[in-house]
Amino acid sequence: MVHMSITLDGKVVRAKKETALTARVTALRARGITPHLVIIQVDTLAASSAYIRQKVSCAQTVGVRVTHTQFPASISQEALCEAVAVHNTDANAHGIIVQLPLPSHLSKDAVRTIIDTIDPSKDVDGLTTTNVTKRATGDTTALVPATARGIMSLLAYYHVAVAGANAVVMGRSALVGTPTAQSLAAAGATVQVVHSQTENPASITRAADILIVAIGKPRSVTALFVSPHTVVVDVGISEVDGQLVGDVDAATVAPVVKALSPVPGGVGPLTVVSLIENVIDVAEKR
């Protein structure tokens, strides 16, 4: 008998989530509250604009209001901080995001200052130092970055047991790897993080019940990295020969593992809806 892994379909989960979020927005509106997301964009990078269109589309689907403000690439750190601060004091703005990356004339320290200007209670990308620190100390009131939240939603929908599981996260980025490791640990998993300096990573990943791959190297995780009991979530997305592929070599991994998220159509659809979910959470807390 040929082994077939379960496909962790993010589109199915997103549709269910959108239905639930629409109901929550309807209930808020009945109380005179319209959840409102502010998106601040600097420059007009094609990829950033495409991501923003997805966010706006999802927000409109569930009834969340969006204000999208664009600034020229030449904007100063001070002017950008001022633009953010205006929305901090607006009681009708529930979520604020500064679309990354920012232009190269803004240093790493400048970007940190700009992000930290966002009121942490409105930081729906979960990137302020306050929220990063809260997550690191296991504080469950912290806002969680959308991709990490989407991964947890995907696992929950497919009844993947996280508590007591041996989870391995490949990649330690501030946006995906680290917050995902923290979310898994908070849910009761024993978590190991594998990165570019880890020796013999495959020996660690093969023992995983749950393997999250977010390293930005197309098709680099092969069947050698997995076991029949592994549930694999592929966060990577790259274009190779005109085709969108993940960090996992799906052709060799899918026949081996218990479950695998596809690329595209796995984590991607849930990242956007999880951001909107964060906005609605903030609106409800208000």
Backbone as a ProteinNet text record, in pm:
[ID]
protein_1_A
[PRIMARY]
MVHMSITLDGKVVRAKKETALTARVTALRARGITPHLVIIQVDTLAASSAYIRQKVSCAQTVGVRVTHTQFPASISQEALCEAVAVHNTDANAHGIIVQLPLPSHLSKDAVRTIIDTIDPSKDVDGLTTTNVTKRATGDTTALVPATARGIMSLLAYYHVAVAGANAVVMGRSALVGTPTAQSLAAAGATVQVVHSQTENPASITRAADILIVAIGKPRSVTALFVSPHTVVVDVGISEVDGQLVGDVDAATVAPVVKALSPVPGGVGPLTVVSLIENVIDVAEKR
[TERTIARY]
83.6	0	88.4	53.8	132.2	93.6	195.7	169.1	131	23.7	-15.7	-20.1	57.7	54.9	-70.3	-112.8	-226.2	-178.6	-262.1	-229.5	-290.6	-204.9	-252.6	-291.5	-416.5	-465.5	-505	-424	-450.1	-571.6	-607.4	-723	-852.9	-862.7	-981.3	-993.6	-880	-878.7	-911.8	-857.3	-884.7	-1033.6	-1096.2	-1239.1	-1321.3	-1288.1	-1356.3	-1332	-1206.9	-1171.5	-1243.8	-1249.6	-1316.1	-1462.9	-1528.1	-1668.3	-1681.4	-1592.1	-1595.3	-1562.1	-1464.2	-1423.8	-1532.6	-1601.8	-1713.2	-1819.8	-1849.4	-1950	-1903.1	-1773.5	-1719.9	-1725.2	-1696	-1701.6	-1846.2	-1938.9	-2081.3	-2124.6	-2079.5	-2112.5	-2051.3	-1927.7	-1863.4	-1936.1	-1974.8	-2043.3	-2177.7	-2240.4	-2367.9	-2348.8	-2224.1	-2190.4	-2127.8	-2129.6	-2077.1	-1927.1	-1864.3	-1717.4	-1687.2	-1610.8	-1564.3	-1414.2	-1370	-1225.3	-1154	-1040.8	-975.6	-825.1	-771.9	-629.3	-566.1	-455.1	-379.4	-252.4	-233.7	-113.9	-31.3	92.4	182.2	286	288.3	380.7	477.5	605.5	707.3	760.1	764.3	807.6	696	717.1	613.6	672.5	744.8	799.1	684.7	702.5	594.9	550.9	647.7	613.3	533.7	576.1	504.9	362.4	349.7	217.1	125.7	183.4	104.9	56.8	146	107.8	-2.8	9.3	-90.8	-225.9	-225.8	-352.9	-421.7	-342.1	-398	-459.2	-389	-437	-567.6	-571.1	-690.6	-808.5	-781.7	-886.6	-946.3	-861.6	-907.7	-986.4	-934.3	-1002.7	-1143.2	-1152.7	-1282.7	-1379.7	-1325.7	-1409.2	-1480.9	-1410.1	-1470	-1527.3	-1512	-1573.3	-1484	-1351.5	-1256	-1219	-1218.2	-1183.4	-1031.7	-981.9	-837.1	-807	-707.7	-652.2	-510.8	-485.6	-354	-288.4	-180.8	-110.6	25.1	56.2	184.5	272.5	401.2	498.2	609.5	675.4	786.4	905.5	987.3	1103.7	1199.6	1197.2	1292.2	1252.5	1141.1	1091.5	1196.4	1202.1	1298.7	1242.4	1331.5	1290.5	1193.1	1223.8	1141.1	999.4	991.2	859.6	776.6	843.4	772.9	723.4	807.6	766.7	645.6	646.2	533	405.6	419.2	303.2	243.2	330.8	285	214.2	276.8	226.5	84.5	51.6	-84	-189.7	-161.3	-258.9	-260.1	-149.2	-145.6	-255.2	-278.4	-373.1	-515.5	-534.4	-668.4	-739.5	-841.8	-914.4	-983.7	-1005	-1073.2	-977.4	-846.6	-747.6	-706.8	-733.2	-707.5	-574.9	-531.3	-406.5	-324.9	-193	-102.9	11.4	36.5	155.1	235.7	367.2	457.3	507.9	471.6	507.8	659.5	716.6	860.2	886.9	1005.2	1121.6	1105.8	1180.5	1186.5	1308.8	1310.8	1424.1	1559.2	1663.9	1796.7	1860	1811.3	1870.4	1831.2	1730.3	1693	1770.5	1855.7	1941.9	1859.8	1925.1	1861.3	1806.6	1886.1	1843.6	1723.8	1724.9	1612.7	1484.2	1494.9	1377.4	1323.7	1414.7	1374.8	1300.3	1352.7	1288.8	1149.2	1138.3	1008.4	906.5	947.2	857.2	817.8	914.7	887.3	805.3	782.2	691.8	546.5	519.8	382.8	342	222.6	165.6	161.9	230.1	235.7	98.2	-3.4	-137.8	-202.5	-143.2	-194.2	-97.8	7.4	115.9	73.7	-12.2	-71.2	26.6	145.2	251	336.1	317	388.9	538.5	582.3	726	788.7	707.7	767.3	849.1	948.6	1033	946.8	842	751.8	689.9	635.2	571.6	673	789.3	896.2	940.5	958.8	1001.9	894.3	769	657.6	655	669.2	666.1	783	899.6	1020.2	1005.2	922	903.1	775.8	712.9	594.7	466.6	466.1	346.5	243.3	129.5	28.9	-52.1	-29.5	-102	-31.8	85.7	161.1	89.6	97.4	46.6	148.2	98.9	184.8	188.7	307.8	315.2	226.6	171.8	67.7	108.1	231.6	271.3	274	329	333	191.8	104.5	-34.9	-102.9	-73.5	-131	-86.4	42.2	95.1	21.2	0.7	-69.5	-215.2	-277.9	-416.5	-424.8	-323.8	-319.8	-307.9	-216.9	-198.9	-326.2	-389.8	-511	-625.1	-640.8	-751.1	-737.5	-615.4	-592.8	-565.4	-598.3	-587.5	-448.9	-346.7	-208.8	-179.4	-148.4	-122.9	8.7	-0.7	119.3	172.5	83.4	125.7	194.4	315.3	390	464.5	446	513.3	658.1	740.2	877.8	875.6	891.5	882.5	1020.1	1047.3	1172.5	1138.1	1199.1	1180.5	1312.6	1308.8	1427.8	1420.1	1515.7	1514.8	1482.4	1548.3	1526.5	1500.3	1433.5	1403	1308	1315.4	1230.4	1083.7	1059.4	922.4	854	931.6	870.2	928.8	1056.9	1116.8	1104.5	1150.7	1151.1	1010.1	917.3	782.4	709.1	739.1	674.8	726.1	857.6	915.5	853.7	835	774.9	629	554.8	413.2	399.2	487.3	484.5	517.9	618.5	657	544	477.7	366.2	250.1	238.5	131.3	171.7	292.5	330.6	422.8	476.2	571.4	712.3	795.9	939.2	1001.2	1066.2	1106.5	1258.3	1307.3	1447.2	1450.6	1547	1561.7	1690.3	1676.4	1789.3	1817.7	1943.6	1977.7	2106.8	2157.2	2272	2398.2	2409	2527.8	2510.6	2390.5	2364.1	2435.2	2507.3	2574.8	2478.3	2486	2401.3	2253.8	2191.3	2052.2	1954.7	1983.8	1891.4	1874.5	1980.8	1970.5	1871.6	1856.6	1761.5	1620.5	1610.6	1477.4	1408.7	1486.1	1426.1	1351.1	1387.9	1322.2	1196.7	1167.6	1056.3	919.7	823.9	682.2	625.8	671.4	629.4	755.9	763.1	879	831	874.5	840.8	965	950.3	1065.9	1051.5	1142.6	1138.5	1281.1	1348.7	1489.7	1517.1	1416.3	1433.6	1526.2	1538.8	1622.6	1535.3	1499.4	1404	1444.5	1349.1	1361.4	1483.4	1530.1	1653.1	1628.7	1504.4	1472.3	1417.7	1495.3	1460.8	1411.8	1386.5	1338.9	1436.7	1563.6	1664.6	1636.8	1557.1	1531.4	1407.7	1332.6	1201.4	1182.4	1073.6	1036.6	887.2	841	697.9	603.4	653.1	564	567.7	640.7	658	544.3	495.5	402.9	487.8	490.2	579.1	499.2	537.7	478.3	587.1	565	663.1	626	706.3	676.7	744.3	844.2	921.1	839.7	872.7	814.1	914.7	952.8	1049.8	1001.6	1050.8	1017.9	1137	1113.3	1217.1	1162.6	1231	1187.1	1039.4	999.5	862.1	757.1	803.1	710.6	733.1	623.7	638.1	664	773	808.3	843.6	841.2	873.2	1016.8	1047.8	1180.4	1191.9	1076.2	1072.4	1063.9	1141	1132.1	1012.1	894.9	768	764.7	827.9	823.4	884	991.9	1054.5	1001.4	954.6	910.6	766.7	676.4	534.7	511.6	584.6	560.8	606	685.4	742.6	663.8	626.8	576.7	428.4	387.8	248.1	160.5	211.5	135.7	231.9	187.8	271.9	183.1	225.5	152.3	205.9	117.2	162.7	212.2	291.6	332.8	307.7	225.2	147.4	22.3	-48.2	-177.4	-175.1	-58.7	-50.6	-57.6	60.9	69.7	28.7	61.5	35	-104.9	-209.6	-345.8	-378.6	-309.9	-339.1	-264.4	-153.6	-76.8	-161.6	-225.4	-305.5	-426.7	-496.9	-618.4	-582.8	-464.2	-421.5	-390.7	-338.8	-317	-451	-549.9	-682.9	-745.5	-717.6	-764.7	-705.1	-577.2	-513.2	-584	-620.8	-690	-824.1	-897.6	-1028.7	-1013.4	-909.7	-880.6	-862.7	-783.7	-756.8	-887.4	-967.4	-1095.1	-1187	-1188.4	-1272.6	-1222.3	-1091.4	-1034	-1065.6	-1075.1	-1105.4	-1246
-118.9	0	125.7	221.5	344.1	438.6	490.6	585.4	721.2	779.1	914.2	1003.8	1111.1	1202.4	1289.2	1337.5	1430.1	1566.1	1634.4	1769.1	1870.7	1952.1	2056.4	2178.6	2182.8	2282.8	2412.7	2516.4	2644.2	2716.7	2690.9	2760.2	2719.4	2590.7	2539.4	2605.6	2615.4	2673.2	2822.1	2890.3	3033.8	3059.8	2980	2998.9	2986.6	2887.1	2868.1	2988.5	3033.6	3148	3274.6	3296.3	3417.1	3421.1	3304.8	3297.3	3337.3	3281.5	3311.9	3458.8	3512.9	3652.3	3748.9	3715.7	3799.7	3811.2	3699.8	3700	3788.1	3781.4	3862.8	4012.8	4046.5	4187.1	4237.4	4153.2	4189.9	4221.5	4139.8	4161.5	4292.4	4322.2	4447.5	4568.6	4557.1	4668.8	4697.7	4591.4	4608.6	4692.1	4692.3	4772.8	4906.9	4937.7	5065.6	5068.8	4950.1	4943.1	4877.8	4947	4886.7	4863.7	4737.1	4711.1	4782.1	4843.2	4932.2	4906.9	4870.6	4845.3	4960.3	5012	5117.1	5053.6	5066.4	5013.9	5132.3	5141.4	5248.5	5187.7	5237.9	5185.2	5293.6	5258.6	5350.9	5292.8	5376.2	5328.7	5243.5	5195.7	5117.8	4987.6	4914	4784.5	4694.7	4627.9	4544.4	4436.2	4370.7	4262.1	4316	4430.4	4491	4529.3	4587.7	4628.6	4507.2	4396.2	4272.9	4219.2	4219.8	4173.9	4261.2	4392.2	4485.6	4462.5	4437.1	4407.6	4286.5	4183.3	4063	4097.3	4181.5	4220.6	4299.4	4393.9	4476.7	4389.7	4296.7	4207.2	4122.7	4065.5	3981.7	4065.2	4185.3	4275.5	4309.4	4341.8	4377	4258.3	4137.7	4016.9	4001	4031.3	4009.5	4137.5	4251.9	4375.8	4466.2	4444	4529.6	4648.7	4767.4	4888.3	4899.1	4945.8	4963.3	5105.2	5166.7	5293.2	5261.8	5281.9	5251.4	5383.9	5419.6	5545.3	5516.5	5586.6	5564.9	5689	5664.9	5772.8	5749.2	5858	5839.1	5770.1	5705.3	5631.4	5721.7	5850.7	5945.1	5990.5	5944.5	5991	5969.2	6064.8	6055.1	5969	5922.6	5844.6	5926.3	6054.3	6140	6152.9	6178	6197	6068.8	5954.6	5826.7	5797.4	5827.9	5809.2	5896.3	6018.6	6110.7	6055	5997.7	5941.1	5824.5	5744.6	5631.6	5684	5781.1	5832.9	5888.8	5946.3	6000	5891.4	5771.1	5660.8	5598.4	5613.8	5564.3	5630	5759.3	5835.6	5830.5	5766.5	5755.7	5633.3	5657.7	5547.8	5455.8	5505.4	5423.9	5337.2	5352	5267.1	5155.2	5030.4	4916.7	4845.9	4850.7	4785.6	4876.8	4878.9	4960.6	4871.8	4870.5	4800.8	4892.2	4879.4	4945.8	4834.5	4841.3	4734.6	4729.5	4612.8	4593	4523.2	4535.3	4611.2	4761.2	4840	4984.5	5016.3	5134.4	5168.6	5161.8	5135	5109.1	5231.1	5352.4	5469.7	5473	5395.3	5384.6	5267.4	5297.7	5195.3	5095.3	4987.2	4885.9	4948.3	5037.6	5106.5	5197.3	5262.2	5350.6	5269.5	5154.1	5067.6	5021.8	4985	4943	5055.9	5179.7	5295.1	5318.9	5306.5	5327.5	5223.2	5097	4988.7	5011	5051.4	5070.8	5196	5278.3	5392.7	5345.1	5228.8	5173.9	5140.2	5182.5	5144.5	4991.3	4927.9	4780.6	4713.2	4781.7	4721.5	4725.2	4799.9	4806.6	4740.8	4679.5	4621.6	4483.7	4483.9	4357.5	4270.5	4324.5	4241.4	4176.5	4223.4	4164.3	4188.8	4303.3	4327.3	4426.9	4496.3	4591.5	4516.2	4584.7	4524.1	4474.8	4551	4512.3	4375.5	4354.7	4225.6	4113	4144.2	4043.6	3995.8	4090.5	4058.5	3978.3	4020.6	3948.2	3802.1	3780.1	3642.4	3561.2	3625.8	3556.7	3512.6	3585.6	3551.3	3469	3426.7	3341	3414.3	3549.2	3629.1	3609.5	3550.4	3515.8	3636.5	3754.4	3873.5	3936	3884.7	3941.5	3914.7	4011.9	3990	3904.4	3804.9	3707.6	3739	3742.4	3767.4	3671.3	3723.7	3653	3514.6	3498.9	3367.9	3262.3	3298.8	3205	3167.7	3267.3	3240.4	3150.6	3176.6	3095.2	2950.3	2928.9	2792.5	2718.9	2786.9	2725	2693.6	2780.8	2757.1	2636.2	2623.1	2510.7	2378.1	2374.9	2254	2221.6	2325.1	2304.6	2248.9	2304.9	2261	2113.4	2067.9	1927.3	1837.5	1890.1	1812.2	1751.4	1829.9	1785.4	1817	1714.2	1733.3	1808.3	1925.8	2006.5	1980.3	1975.3	1950.6	1814	1811.4	1686	1644.1	1719.8	1683.6	1731.2	1662.2	1704.1	1789	1920.7	2011.1	2067.5	2076.1	2136.3	2248.8	2365.1	2479.1	2504.1	2499.3	2530.2	2677.6	2755.8	2899.8	2974.1	3089.3	3163.8	3311.2	3341.8	3481.8	3541.2	3673.6	3744.5	3739.1	3725.7	3729.3	3592.8	3484.4	3351.2	3250.4	3219.9	3110.9	3127	3241.6	3262.4	3266.9	3350	3350.3	3216.3	3140.6	3009	2913.6	2916.4	2832.5	2867.5	2997.2	3042.7	2997.2	3006.6	2966.1	2816	2737.2	2591.5	2556.8	2625.4	2601.4	2639.3	2753	2798.7	2699.1	2625.2	2525.7	2388	2380.1	2256	2163.1	2208.7	2125.3	2142.6	2041.9	2054.2	2099	2215	2278	2288.8	2252.4	2275.8	2364.3	2454	2540.6	2502.9	2477	2439.8	2558.3	2594.7	2709.4	2681.2	2784.4	2764.1	2715.1	2737.9	2693	2553.9	2496.6	2367.1	2255.3	2172.1	2058.8	1941.7	1877.8	1762.6	1785.3	1887.6	1919	1803.6	1721.4	1612.4	1512.4	1494.6	1400.8	1452.5	1585.3	1646.1	1646.1	1684.9	1697.4	1561.7	1456.8	1322.8	1275.2	1328.9	1289.1	1373	1468	1560.6	1499.1	1530.3	1500.8	1611.3	1734.7	1852.2	1922.3	1947.9	2015.6	2139.5	2256.7	2382.6	2427	2451.3	2486.5	2629.2	2717.5	2857.8	2909.5	2858.8	2893.7	2970.2	2979.6	3057.2	2994.5	2860.2	2789.4	2687.1	2714.9	2629.8	2482.3	2397.4	2250.3	2192.6	2258.7	2212.9	2103.8	2089.5	1985.1	1864.6	1758.2	1638.3	1527	1410.5	1295.3	1255.5	1292.2	1259.7	1329	1436.7	1518.4	1474.7	1378.8	1349.2	1201.2	1172.6	1034.7	1016	890.4	866.1	929.6	963	1021.8	1175.4	1235	1380.8	1453.5	1561.9	1656.3	1776.1	1807.7	1912.4	2034.4	2151.5	2277.7	2356.5	2382.2	2448.3	2595.9	2683	2826.7	2896.6	2833.6	2896.8	2915.4	3020.3	3035.6	3108.3	3042.3	3098.2	3066.3	3143.9	3114.2	3044.7	2924.8	2847.8	2807.2	2851.4	2821.4	2855.1	2972.6	3018.1	2947.1	2867.7	2791.1	2827.4	2841.9	2870.4	2740.7	2738.8	2617.5	2656.1	2558.6	2582.7	2546.9	2550.8	2509.7	2357.8	2289.9	2143.1	2088.8	1985.2	1917.1	1822.3	1878.9	1807.1	1671.3	1663.5	1538.3	1420.7	1446.8	1336.8	1323.9	1436.4	1435.9	1384.6	1425.3	1387.5	1236.1	1153.1	1008.7	947.9	1024.1	969.6	1010.5	1139	1196.2	1170.3	1203.2	1188.6	1295.1	1420.3	1532.1	1639.8	1715.9	1821.6	1935.5	2060.2	2176.1	2208.3	2232.7	2260.9	2404.6	2428	2563.3	2576.9	2675.5	2766	2696.6	2766.3	2716.5	2654.6	2662.2	2606.7	2717	2766.7	2871.7	3008.5	3034.5	3166.4	3220.8	3143.2	3194.2	3228.3	3162.9	3184	3302.2	3342.1	3455.2	3582	3604.4	3725.8	3725.5	3614.4	3608.4	3618.4	3571.5	3580.5	3724.9	3803.3	3945.8	4014.4	3985	4044.5	3996.5	3870.8	3815.4	3893.7	3930.6	4012.8	4147.4	4208.2	4338.8	4325.2	4219.5	4197.3	4169.5	4094.8	4070.1	4202.5	4293	4422.5	4501.2	4502.4	4575.7	4521.1	4389.6	4327.7	4362.7	4366	4399.1	4542.7	4630.8	4770.9	4783.2
0	0	0	-88.5	-98.8	14.9	85	194.6	137.4	187.8	145.9	269	267.1	382.4	375.9	491.1	499.1	450	369.8	323.7	419.7	480.2	572.8	489.2	447.7	352.6	423.5	406.6	472	418.3	292	232.2	300.8	335.9	405.7	543.1	612.6	747.3	739.2	638.6	625.5	602.6	518.3	490.9	620.2	700.7	830	922.4	924.4	1009.5	964.7	833.6	782.4	824.2	822.4	864.7	1011.6	1095.3	1239.5	1266.9	1193.6	1214.9	1170	1062.2	1014.6	1122.8	1189.2	1297.2	1413.8	1445.2	1555.4	1522.2	1394.6	1352.9	1357	1314.4	1317.3	1460.7	1555.4	1697.2	1748.7	1706.8	1747.2	1689.8	1563.6	1497.1	1562.9	1613.7	1684.4	1811.2	1861.4	1980	1940.2	1810.9	1763.4	1742.5	1733.6	1715.3	1580.6	1497	1371.8	1383.6	1386.6	1392.4	1277	1307.9	1211.5	1211.7	1094.6	1075.5	997.7	1049.6	979.9	922.3	791.2	724.3	674.9	721.7	678.6	585.5	462.5	361.5	317.9	310.9	261.4	130.8	26.8	-105.2	-167.9	-287.3	-355.9	-409.3	-324.7	-366.3	-411.5	-523.4	-579.5	-481.3	-415.3	-322.2	-203.5	-149.1	-35.8	-75.6	-193.9	-241	-259.6	-306.3	-324.8	-190	-89.3	45	102.4	81.1	135	69.1	-61.1	-130.3	-68	-32.9	30.6	166.9	243.5	376.2	364.2	270	250	206.9	115.9	65.2	177.5	260.9	371.9	473.1	502.2	596.7	546.5	417.3	358.7	362.6	343.4	345.3	478.7	588.5	721.5	782.8	713.2	761.3	842.4	835.8	907.5	818.6	878.2	804.4	792.3	677.9	658.6	613.3	677.2	629	581.9	453.8	395.3	356.7	428.8	403.9	342.1	232.2	164.5	176.2	198.5	206.8	106.3	59.6	-35.3	31.7	-49.1	1.4	77.8	48.4	109.5	250.1	303	433.4	543.4	637.1	747.9	860.4	945.9	1063.4	1149	1170.5	1256.3	1199.9	1069.4	1005.8	1013.3	997.4	1001.5	1143.6	1243.2	1383.1	1416.5	1364	1386.7	1324	1204	1133.9	1212.6	1273.1	1356.1	1481.6	1545.6	1673.4	1663.6	1549	1526.6	1550.3	1502.8	1514.2	1653.9	1727.1	1866	1948.9	1923.8	2005.1	1950.5	1835.5	1775.5	1833.3	1913.8	1979.9	1878.9	1757	1655	1573.4	1596.1	1527.2	1622.1	1582.9	1672.2	1642.7	1518.9	1480.6	1391.3	1413.9	1330.9	1284.3	1153.6	1104.3	1012.2	1022.2	927.2	836.5	708.9	615.2	595.7	621.2	602.2	469.2	407.8	455.8	431.7	509.4	489.3	403.3	338.1	249.5	321.4	245.7	303.6	370.1	340.8	407.8	556.2	594.5	735.5	795.4	892.5	952.8	1033.3	1075	1158.4	1287.4	1346.6	1469.6	1442.9	1326.6	1290.1	1275.6	1209.7	1190.6	1326.5	1417.5	1553.2	1624	1611.5	1674.5	1617.3	1485.3	1417.8	1465.8	1467.4	1512.3	1658.6	1740	1883.1	1912.4	1810	1826.3	1831.3	1772.1	1772.9	1916.7	1954.6	2085.1	2090.7	2188.9	2193.1	2193.2	2244.7	2246.5	2108.1	2014.5	1875.7	1776.5	1830.3	1749.3	1695.9	1594.8	1547.3	1468	1434.6	1375.8	1486.4	1610.6	1724.7	1723.6	1669.1	1648.1	1744.5	1826.3	1920	2024.8	2080	2184	2301.2	2334	2443.8	2418.3	2298.6	2268.3	2253.2	2196.1	2182.2	2320.8	2412.6	2549.2	2623.2	2606.2	2671	2626.1	2494	2442.4	2497.7	2506.7	2555.3	2700.2	2775.3	2917.2	2939.6	2828.4	2839.7	2874.8	2858.5	2888.3	2777	2811.3	2709.2	2661.3	2722	2673.5	2552.6	2518	2405.4	2273	2182.2	2046.2	1970.4	1899	1829.7	1679.7	1617.8	1473.4	1394.3	1285.3	1212	1160.5	1113	1058.6	1168.2	1284.1	1397.3	1440.7	1446.9	1485.1	1380.6	1253.3	1145.4	1151.9	1185.2	1199.5	1311.2	1424.4	1537.5	1500.9	1424.1	1379.2	1286.5	1199.3	1105.1	1182.1	1280.6	1362	1440.7	1495.7	1575.6	1490	1370.1	1282.7	1247.2	1225.3	1188.3	1309.9	1429.2	1554.5	1574.2	1540.9	1567.2	1714.4	1791.5	1935	1955.3	2014.9	2040	2181.5	2279.1	2417.9	2426.1	2478.1	2490.7	2365.6	2255.4	2130	2130.3	2050.4	2028	1900.4	1916.2	1801.7	1767.5	1637.8	1591.7	1494.2	1516.8	1427	1355.5	1222.6	1142.6	1102.7	1154.9	1130	1258.4	1278.3	1403.4	1376.7	1266.4	1233.4	1336.9	1350.7	1447.8	1406.8	1276.8	1226	1229.4	1208.2	1198.3	1297	1282.8	1360.3	1510.8	1562.3	1707.6	1766.8	1711.7	1770.5	1757.8	1652.2	1637.5	1744.5	1769.4	1875.3	2010.2	2034.9	2160.9	2172.6	2062.1	2063.2	2087.9	2026.9	2046.9	2191.9	2247.6	2387	2481.9	2452.5	2536.3	2534.4	2421.8	2408.5	2462.8	2521.7	2590.1	2514.7	2400.6	2326	2383.6	2362.8	2389.7	2258.4	2259	2133.3	2118.9	2001.2	1964.8	1840.5	1834.8	1718.2	1645.4	1516.7	1430.9	1338.2	1323.6	1237.9	1160.7	1092.5	1001.7	1072.8	1204	1277.7	1342.1	1329.3	1393.3	1317.1	1389.9	1326.4	1310	1193.1	1160.5	1196.2	1134.6	1168.1	1143.3	1040.8	1007	1121.6	1201.7	1313.7	1419.4	1426.8	1521.5	1461.6	1335.4	1274.4	1256.5	1236.2	1217.8	1341.8	1458.8	1584	1614.1	1525.9	1552.8	1524.8	1613.8	1585.8	1497.5	1525.5	1448.4	1400	1269.3	1211.3	1135.6	1182	1115	1037.9	908.4	824.8	772.5	817.2	775.6	758.4	654.6	635.1	504.8	418.2	295.6	193.3	198.3	100.2	27.7	-97.2	-167	-175.2	-144.1	-156.1	-85.1	20	85.8	190.4	236.6	335	259.5	260.8	184.2	277.7	219.5	297.1	408.2	395.2	497.4	631	626.6	745.8	823.8	770.5	830.5	859.8	934.4	968.6	942.3	941.8	915.5	1017.7	1138.4	1239.8	1240.3	1143.4	1143.4	1072	1137.2	1073.6	1032.8	902.9	851.9	805.6	857.9	812.7	740.6	612	525.9	512.1	572.5	571.2	453.1	394.2	286.6	160.1	85.5	-48.7	-137.5	-245.7	-340.5	-481.7	-576	-716	-780.5	-832	-900.1	-1037.3	-1141.8	-1280	-1301.6	-1249.8	-1271.2	-1187.3	-1091.1	-1007	-860.6	-783.1	-640.2	-565.2	-489.4	-413.8	-270	-181.4	-41.4	-8	120.5	168.1	172.7	166.4	171.2	28.7	2.1	-127.6	-120.8	-152.8	-132.9	-204	-319.8	-397.6	-321	-245.6	-171.1	-28	29.4	169.5	185.6	97.1	111	121.6	44.8	56.1	189.8	267.1	390.9	514.8	522.5	648.7	673.9	797.2	839.1	773.4	768.7	710.8	663.6	562.4	505	456.7	484.8	431.3	291.9	195.4	58.8	43.8	-60.4	-99.6	-248.6	-290.3	-205.2	-147.9	-59.5	-10.5	127.6	195.9	331.4	435.8	474.2	576.5	521.3	395.3	335	357.4	322.1	340.5	486.1	580.7	722.3	782	718.9	770.4	765.4	652	634.4	727.5	734.6	817.5	966.4	1004.1	1144.4	1184.6	1090.4	1116.2	1145.6	1062.7	1080	1211.7	1246.3	1374	1491.7	1481.8	1585.2	1601	1487.5	1490.5	1563.7	1532.6	1594.9	1744.7	1781.2	1923.9	1998.9	1939.1	2003	2017.5	1911.6	1914.2	2024	2040.7	2144.3	2284.3	2301.7	2433.8	2473.2	2372.4	2400.1	2460.1
[MASK]
++++++++++++++++++++++++++++++++++++++++++++++++++++++++++++++++++++++++++++++++++++++++++++++++++++++++++++++++++++++++++++++++++++++++++++++++++++++++++++++++++++++++++++++++++++++++++++++++++++++++++++++++++++++++++++++++++++++++++++++++++++++++++++++++++++++++++++++++++++++++++++++

